[in-house]
Amino acid sequence: MLDKQTLISEALTQAQRTSFVDDSFGPVLDRLLMALNTEASLNEVGIGFHGARLRDLLTNRLRMEAWFEKYPEILDESIERPIVVVGLPRTGTTMLHRTIATDTSLLAPIWYEVRQPVPLADDFERLDERIGISEAEVAAMLEAAPELAAIHPMDARAPDEEIMLLEHSFMSTVPECYAHIPTFGDWLYEQDQSAGYDYLYRCLQFLQWQKRKKGQSGTRWLLKTPHHLHYPEYLFNRFPDAAVVQTHRRPVDVIPSYGSMMAALAQPFSNALNAPALAQDWAAKWAKGLTKTMDYRAAHPDAPYLDLYFMDTVANPETEIRKIYDFADLDLTAEALAEMANWRAFNERESRPEHHYQLADFGFDAEGIAAQFSKYIAAYF
């Protein structure tokens, strides 16, 4: 069993703190722990994994509070005009994000930063110990689930999703990637997400301050996570000057692949995982998220969205990148374009193993997916 007080006590000890400045996350953590204890059918490995991850999140929160006390100027950092890539998973968002992030005029969250946003020493700009820790974590994940290498390019030093910063508020879908907890997912979906997005903003302030210490001069953030499809109103409430790039791909080419990925992530942590049920729940979640964004865009026709298609970003990446830079009012230099081309050449999809899966393995068929996503398909295909 995962026990809240035990986790908090261990986090306080690790962080060498006596209490939280802000413990408003408590009710959400309570619901998450209840779901993990009663709904997830965790095995011993799963209990250890989720316990360690939750303890790390709590410890990070405590250490972050200590940094804010020591360096109050962190909270003076302003996050202005971020470019935010959204879209269903498996629509090329990672490749697009990492390609554009080679432009040093932009700032992007790196995997080790979103997993461990708090430096382990004051002189982190000289030697950042988080990098080695995160590389070991990635290696352990690939050892536990080797098929992940074929599904998602995992790299502790590469740009990745800010959803792992949101995870520190316990108001993200990350726990649902490692456990089948649909009751918690349904409950969280209906909650006010403001606290989560406020905490995300604060984390970005902290990372921006750190990047300045490391000599990075980028002026705008390049963010990416499909999570924002579910909550466009909260995204714009917290980042009112955001420019959003939405990627599109036919759901039949996306949903089964994503179901396979989620099953691979959750499988080591339960001896009773119902992979088809897990995949079906994620499909329903993404159908709901697409509808949320479509409804928001219909109600806010002037909201700054740019639509891109997966096949176009694969076939004509430079053309699509130019569209993004024009849309976001960014200066695209020849040097940046050359860096992006070099990165794409070095990170071709063919260099990774093939991802094998069957629709039927997860209870899908093409007709059912078309019906479930019919509103989205009619609007964009």
C-alpha positions in Angstrom: 0.0 0.0 0.0 1.1 3.5 -0.8 0.7 5.7 2.3 0.5 9.5 2.0 2.1 10.3 5.4 4.9 7.9 4.8 5.7 9.5 1.4 5.5 13.0 2.8 7.7 12.1 5.8 10.3 10.5 3.5 10.2 13.6 1.2 10.7 16.0 4.1 13.7 14.0 5.2 15.2 13.9 1.7 14.7 17.6 1.2 15.8 18.5 4.7 12.6 20.5 5.3 10.2 20.5 8.1 7.0 21.3 6.2 5.5 22.4 2.9 4.9 26.1 2.2 2.1 25.1 -0.1 0.3 21.8 0.6 -2.8 22.5 -1.4 -2.1 19.5 -3.6 -3.2 17.2 -0.8 -6.8 16.4 -1.9 -5.6 15.5 -5.5 -2.8 13.3 -4.1 -5.4 11.6 -1.8 -7.5 10.7 -4.8 -4.5 9.5 -6.8 -3.3 7.3 -3.9 -6.7 5.8 -3.5 -6.8 4.9 -7.2 -3.3 3.4 -7.1 -4.1 1.3 -4.0 -7.6 0.1 -5.0 -7.9 0.2 -8.8 -4.4 -0.3 -10.4 -3.7 -3.9 -9.3 -0.1 -2.9 -8.8 2.5 -5.7 -8.2 5.5 -5.2 -5.9 7.5 -3.6 -8.7 4.5 -1.2 -9.4 4.2 -0.2 -5.7 7.9 0.5 -5.6 7.8 2.5 -8.8 4.9 4.7 -8.0 6.0 5.2 -4.5 9.4 6.3 -5.6 8.0 8.6 -8.3 5.5 10.2 -5.9 8.2 10.7 -3.3 10.5 12.3 -5.9 7.7 14.7 -6.9 7.1 15.7 -3.3 10.8 16.1 -2.7 11.1 18.3 -5.8 8.3 20.5 -4.6 10.0 20.9 -1.2 13.4 21.7 -2.7 11.8 24.1 -5.1 10.3 26.0 -2.2 13.8 26.2 -0.7 15.2 27.7 -3.9 12.4 30.3 -4.1 13.2 31.3 -0.5 16.9 31.6 -1.3 16.5 33.3 -4.7 13.1 35.1 -4.7 14.0 36.8 -8.0 13.2 33.5 -9.7 9.5 34.4 -9.4 10.2 37.7 -11.3 10.9 35.7 -14.5 8.2 36.3 -17.1 7.1 33.6 -19.6 6.2 35.5 -22.7 4.6 34.3 -26.0 5.4 30.6 -25.8 4.9 28.5 -28.8 3.0 25.4 -27.8 2.7 22.3 -30.0 -0.4 20.2 -29.3 -2.0 17.3 -31.2 -2.8 13.7 -30.7 0.2 11.6 -29.6 1.9 9.8 -32.5 1.3 12.8 -34.8 5.0 13.8 -35.1 5.0 16.3 -32.3 8.2 14.9 -30.7 10.1 15.1 -34.0 8.8 18.6 -34.7 9.5 19.8 -31.2 13.1 18.5 -31.1 13.9 19.7 -34.6 12.8 23.3 -33.9 14.4 23.3 -30.5 17.8 23.2 -32.1 17.2 27.0 -32.7 19.1 28.6 -29.8 16.8 31.7 -30.0 14.2 29.5 -28.3 14.1 27.7 -24.9 12.8 24.1 -24.6 12.4 21.9 -21.5 14.8 19.0 -21.5 13.9 15.6 -20.2 16.2 15.7 -17.2 14.8 19.2 -16.4 11.2 18.2 -16.4 11.8 15.0 -14.4 14.1 16.8 -12.0 13.4 20.5 -12.2 15.5 21.3 -9.1 19.3 21.4 -9.3 21.1 19.3 -6.8 23.8 21.9 -6.1 24.2 25.7 -6.2 26.9 25.4 -8.9 24.6 23.4 -11.2 25.7 25.5 -14.2 29.2 24.0 -13.8 28.2 20.3 -13.3 24.6 19.3 -13.4 24.2 16.0 -11.6 20.6 15.6 -12.7 21.8 14.6 -16.2 23.5 11.4 -15.1 20.6 10.5 -12.8 18.1 10.9 -15.6 20.2 9.0 -18.1 20.2 6.1 -15.6 16.4 6.3 -15.3 15.9 6.2 -19.1 18.2 3.2 -19.3 16.2 1.4 -16.6 12.9 2.1 -18.4 14.2 0.7 -21.6 15.6 -2.3 -19.8 12.2 -2.9 -18.2 10.3 -2.3 -21.5 12.6 -2.7 -24.5 9.8 -2.1 -26.9 9.7 1.5 -25.9 12.7 2.2 -28.1 10.6 1.5 -31.1 7.7 3.6 -29.9 9.2 6.8 -28.5 12.7 8.2 -28.8 13.8 8.5 -25.2 16.8 10.7 -24.4 17.5 12.4 -21.1 19.3 15.2 -22.9 16.6 15.9 -25.5 13.6 18.3 -25.3 10.5 16.6 -23.9 7.0 17.3 -22.6 6.3 19.8 -19.9 3.5 17.4 -18.7 6.2 16.1 -16.4 6.3 19.5 -14.8 2.5 19.4 -14.5 2.9 16.1 -12.8 4.4 17.9 -9.8 1.0 19.3 -9.2 -0.5 15.8 -9.4 -2.9 17.2 -11.9 -1.6 15.4 -15.0 -2.3 12.2 -16.9 1.3 10.9 -16.3 0.2 8.4 -13.5 -2.3 7.0 -16.0 0.6 6.1 -18.3 1.9 3.6 -15.7 -1.3 2.3 -14.2 -4.9 1.7 -15.3 -6.8 4.0 -13.0 -9.8 5.2 -15.1 -11.8 6.3 -12.1 -9.1 8.7 -11.1 -8.8 9.9 -14.7 -12.5 10.6 -15.0 -12.5 12.5 -11.7 -9.4 14.6 -12.6 -10.9 15.5 -15.9 -13.7 17.3 -14.3 -11.6 19.3 -11.8 -10.5 22.9 -12.1 -7.0 22.7 -13.6 -5.9 26.2 -12.6 -3.6 25.0 -9.8 -1.9 22.7 -12.2 -1.3 25.3 -14.9 -0.2 27.8 -12.2 2.4 25.3 -11.0 3.6 24.7 -14.6 4.1 28.5 -15.0 6.2 28.5 -11.8 8.3 25.6 -12.9 9.0 27.3 -16.2 10.0 30.4 -14.3 12.5 28.3 -12.4 13.9 26.6 -15.5 14.1 29.9 -17.3 16.2 31.3 -14.4 18.4 28.2 -14.5 18.9 28.5 -18.3 19.9 32.1 -17.9 22.5 30.9 -15.3 23.8 28.5 -17.9 24.2 31.3 -20.4 21.3 30.4 -22.6 19.8 33.5 -24.3 16.6 32.2 -25.8 13.6 34.5 -25.3 10.6 32.4 -26.0 9.6 28.9 -24.8 8.9 26.1 -27.3 6.6 23.7 -25.4 4.9 20.5 -26.5 2.4 18.1 -25.0 -0.9 16.5 -26.2 -2.2 17.1 -22.6 -3.2 20.7 -23.6 -5.8 19.3 -26.0 -8.0 18.5 -22.9 -7.7 22.0 -21.3 -7.3 24.8 -23.9 -9.1 27.3 -21.7 -6.6 26.7 -18.9 -3.7 26.9 -21.2 -4.8 30.3 -22.5 -5.8 31.6 -19.1 -2.3 31.0 -17.8 -0.5 31.8 -21.1 -2.7 34.3 -22.8 -0.2 35.2 -25.5 0.6 31.6 -26.4 0.8 30.6 -30.1 -0.5 27.0 -30.5 0.5 24.6 -33.3 -1.9 21.7 -33.6 -0.8 18.6 -35.5 -3.1 16.3 -37.2 -3.1 12.6 -38.4 -5.8 10.1 -39.1 -6.8 8.6 -35.8 -6.6 5.0 -37.1 -2.9 5.6 -37.6 -2.5 7.0 -34.1 -4.9 5.4 -31.5 -3.8 1.8 -31.7 -0.1 2.8 -31.7 -0.7 4.9 -28.6 -2.6 2.1 -26.9 0.4 -0.2 -27.5 2.7 2.4 -26.0 0.5 2.8 -22.9 0.4 -1.0 -22.4 4.1 -1.2 -22.7 4.6 1.5 -20.1 2.1 0.0 -17.6 2.8 -3.7 -18.1 5.8 -4.1 -15.8 3.8 -2.7 -12.8 0.8 -5.0 -12.7 0.3 -8.7 -13.0 -3.4 -8.2 -14.0 -3.2 -5.4 -16.6 -6.1 -5.5 -19.0 -4.2 -3.9 -22.0 -7.3 -3.7 -24.3 -9.3 -1.9 -21.6 -6.4 0.5 -20.9 -6.1 1.3 -24.6 -9.8 1.8 -25.0 -9.9 4.2 -22.1 -7.1 6.2 -23.6 -8.9 6.3 -27.0 -12.0 7.7 -25.2 -9.9 10.3 -23.4 -8.3 11.5 -26.7 -11.7 11.7 -28.4 -12.9 13.8 -25.6 -9.8 16.0 -25.7 -10.1 16.6 -29.4 -13.7 17.6 -28.9 -12.8 20.0 -26.1 -10.3 21.8 -28.3 -12.6 21.8 -31.3 -15.4 23.4 -29.2 -12.9 25.9 -27.7 -11.7 26.9 -31.2 -15.3 27.2 -32.4 -16.2 29.5 -29.5 -12.9 31.5 -29.9 -12.4 31.8 -33.6 -9.6 34.3 -33.1 -7.6 32.0 -30.9 -4.1 31.7 -32.3 -3.9 28.2 -33.8 -1.9 26.9 -36.7 -2.9 23.5 -38.2 -0.2 21.2 -39.6 -0.5 17.6 -40.9 1.7 14.8 -40.1 2.4 13.7 -43.6 3.4 17.3 -44.6 5.8 17.6 -41.7 7.4 14.3 -42.8 7.5 15.1 -46.5 8.2 18.8 -46.4 9.6 19.6 -43.0 11.2 22.9 -44.0 8.0 24.2 -45.6 6.1 23.4 -42.4 8.7 24.9 -40.1 8.6 28.1 -42.1 4.8 28.2 -41.6 5.4 27.9 -37.8 7.9 30.7 -37.8 5.6 33.0 -39.8 2.7 32.2 -37.6 4.7 32.8 -34.4 6.4 35.9 -35.7 9.8 34.3 -35.4 13.0 35.1 -37.4 14.1 31.9 -39.1 17.8 32.2 -39.9 19.9 30.1 -42.3 22.0 28.9 -39.4 18.9 27.6 -37.6 17.6 25.9 -40.7 21.0 24.2 -41.2 21.0 23.0 -37.6 17.5 21.6 -37.9 18.4 19.7 -41.1 21.5 18.2 -39.4 19.4 17.1 -36.5 16.8 15.4 -38.7 19.5 13.6 -40.7 21.0 12.3 -37.4 17.7 11.3 -35.9 15.9 9.6 -38.8 13.0 7.3 -37.8 14.7 4.4 -39.7 17.5 4.4 -37.2 15.1 3.1 -34.5 13.5 -0.4 -34.4 10.1 -0.8 -36.0 7.0 -0.6 -33.8 4.8 -3.7 -34.3 1.2 -3.9 -33.1 -2.2 -5.1 -34.3 -5.4 -3.2 -33.9 -7.2 -6.3 -32.6 -4.6 -6.8 -29.8 -6.2 -3.8 -28.1 -9.8 -4.2 -29.1 -9.7 -1.8 -32.0 -11.0 -2.0 -35.6 -10.8 0.7 -38.2 -14.5 1.3 -38.4 -14.9 1.7 -34.7 -12.1 4.3 -34.5 -13.6 6.2 -37.5 -17.0 6.3 -35.7 -15.5 7.3 -32.3 -13.5 10.2 -33.9 -16.1 11.0 -36.6 -16.5 14.7 -35.6 -12.8 15.3 -35.7 -12.3 13.4 -39.0 -15.1 15.3 -40.6 -13.5 18.6 -39.6 -9.9 17.9 -40.6 -9.9 15.1 -43.2 
